[in-house]
Amino acid sequence: MTDKIGVAIVGTGFGQKIHLPGFQEHPRTEVVAVYHRDRDKARAIADEHGIPLASDNLTDILSSPDVDVVSISTPPFLHYEMAKMTLEAGKHLLLEKPLTLNAGETRELYHLSRERNRVAIADFEFRFIPAWQLLAEYLQQGYVGEIRLITIDWLVASRADSDRPWNWYAREEMGGGALGAVGSHAFDYIYWLFGPIRRLSAHLSCAIPYRPDPLEGNVLKPVTADDTCLITLELNEGTPCQLSISSVARAGRGHWVEIYGDKGTIVLGSDNLKDYVHGFRLFVAPAGQSLSEVEIPKRLAFPRVFTDGRLAPFIRVVDRLVESIDLGESLTPSLREGTHSQLLMDLSHESHRRGVRVDVPDLDAFLLG
């Protein structure tokens, strides 16, 4: 198929940095509309990028026959209503993570997309990064044998500065916090790489309890969202997995996944604290030997590398969206996987509040519930 797919960009923070150029770069998609709550800002963005339709009214955008897909990257507390409107209007959907404020909302959107026969894809980019894809191949080949332990450290300094402004990200009730921002990714790739989780125990904390609100003279306001998460997971086979996340770790080690098995070890990681995609390296070792780095094969490499590492895997997400539209069904990662990630976030909050380990329901059973 060669017909252009018309896309509306809803959300102009991450959306303007990644979604907009990603869709403009893809040969099958064309950005035809942009939404911003401020009409003048919407028009300015549209003029800068040659986009014909700009509006502060989502209904106007959804009524346009030129819009086939709506790409939503607004703050999470707006996702559910906007995504619901999109699907009810008969448009396809690309939804940024965290997808909604709770798994019940994500599940409802999943069913609505199926009822309306609309494609709905979640932006889980790690599935499309070459080093991660090679890691998946090693695991599928049984390189480590029986897995004994998985450790994941995602330790960065993105919010280590206490002067960083207070906004929705500082508020748990609006979908803020490190768990939603990066834990959503981690929960998705754990499911992708290792399979279902049957129990978890979580401790969430906030190292910087107040931040200045620039809209009110930098008055300090309370932070209710987490900036550090320590989560112990038990996979279906009983394999332990320790997930440590912090956005306030100055000189943190970056993002590392370590897999220890009876036949070997795999380590994947990046110490790049400024770009969460660039810099991943893969190391492997058979039992009894030292780790050695593995070259990423050209067949997995991005066809083009961008200054901002997030752009190339996002374009692969767009590939999946376009393929899904051509096939008439939502391919992975769909809202099914999105519901699973959101469910694990919900259970992490529950575990922390109650101070107990909690069971994780079967995903298919939860979706039917």
Disulfide bonds with the S-S distance in Angstrom:
none
